[in-house]
């Protein structure tokens, strides 16, 4: 029987006081906490399986609350996410939930990015709002399949902390336009889902080199280690999806 292995890790990094990232893999969520070792979960291929990360917006209140709301909503809806339309509807519900909670004055303007994939029997539904990423780790190299919601970079800059849309994040309700696309799926495929705490400090070619050398828990550990060695400036959350048989 074909299966889906998800290896996940979340860590505050070296400079942040606490972790505002959250993660979902099927019914399992990890919210605003730390895993000292990569955790691997194995699921049968067939029923829709959602794997996603959410990165609470820094510099605004309660990013960890917003990210947790998003992944818990996705965990609850996961088995029903069998079409692109269903994924878009789910992300809109996540946006509604963040804004509804933000009516509390202490939570107003909280927001989060989200990026992930729903693994189906024969395809993958890739989605994102914000600048967290989904990358296809093919044998030929790493290829981004999500779409960054970021303003154009100025000459000489590789990254930016600004986002052009997120779940929540503004005083008044703002609708979102989620990025959702379907991709074919076959045994041996690997996808990396991660927050910008990994991709900002570590160039894509360095991430690719590590994924060419390692798999599973060792790959997740080496990816995390690369971000830490680059200064660990932000929360680091990642999930490595592998299709096995």
Secondary structure, DSSP 8 states (H G I E B T S, - for coil): --EEEEEEEEE-TTT-SS--EEEEETTEEEES---SS-EEEEEESSS-EEEEEEEE-TTSTTHHHHHHHHHHHHHHHGGG--SHHHHHHHHHHHHHHHHHHTTSTTTTT-EEEEEEEEE-SSEEEEEEESS-EEEEEETTEEEE-S--------TT----S--S--EE-SSS------EEEEEE--TT-EEEEE-HHHHTTS-HHHHHHHHHH--HHHHHHHHHHHHHHTT--S-EEEEEEEEE-
